[in-house]
Amino acid sequence: MGWFAFALALMVLAYGWWRVWRGWIRPCRELEQILEEMNAARTPRTFLIGGSAQVRGLALALEQLALREGALRARVQEGEF
């Protein structure tokens, strides 16, 4: 019976870790890659990432910021400022 409880606890811990990885850690690493690409003045491959609603909201806000920055850069190049 002790081995069964141990195995069950181990499975619960593994599932919990998988949920944290899938919901927060992996999406945050994807956001980090997007920011690195933007910092290097490259267009990010995508802003669509998985994860929790909060992380997806951050990615959407980052995409809107990048679009505004691109529009401002185009206006500066056209000589509007």
N, C-alpha and C positions, 0 to 999 in steps of 0.2 A: 504493500500500500504506500510505503514511503517513496518508492521509486516512481510510482504513478503521480503522486503529488509533486515531486520534483520535476518530472517531465511536463506536467501541466503548467507549472509555474514558469518553466523555461519557455514553453510555447507562448504563454501570455506575454512574457518579456520580449520575445522575438517579434511578436505581432505589434506590440507597443513601439518598439524601435523602428520597425518598418513604417508604421504610420507617421512617426516623427520625421523620418527620413524623407518619405514621400510628400508630406505636407509642408515641411519647413526647410530642411537642410538642402535638398536638391534644388528647389526653386530659388533659394537664396544664392546658391552657387551659380545658377543660370543668370540671375540678376547681376551678380558680380561680373560675369563674362560680358554681359551687355554693356555695363558701365565701362569696362576696360576698352571695348571696341569704340564706344562713343568718345572716350578720353583720347584715343588714338586717332580721332577724326575719321573713323570708318563707320559706315552705316551698319548697324547691328543686323545680324541675320534674321532675327525675329524678336518680337516682344511678347509672343504668345508663350506663356509658361504655365505649368500646372501648379498644383499646391492649394493652399488654403485661400479663402476669399480675400483675406488681407494681403497676401503676397500677390495675388492677381491684380488687386487694386493698385498696389505699388507699381507693378509693371505697366498698367494702363496710364497711370500718372506720369511715369517716366517716358512713355511713348508720346504723350501729349507735349511734354516738355521738349523732347527731341524735335517734334514737328514744328513747334514755335521757334526753336533755335534755328532750324533750317530755313524757315520763312524769314526770320530776321537777317540771317546771313545772306539770303538772296536779295533782300531789299538793300542791304549795305553794298553789295556788289553792283547793283543797278544804280547806286548813287542817290538813293532817296534820303539818306541821312547826311 
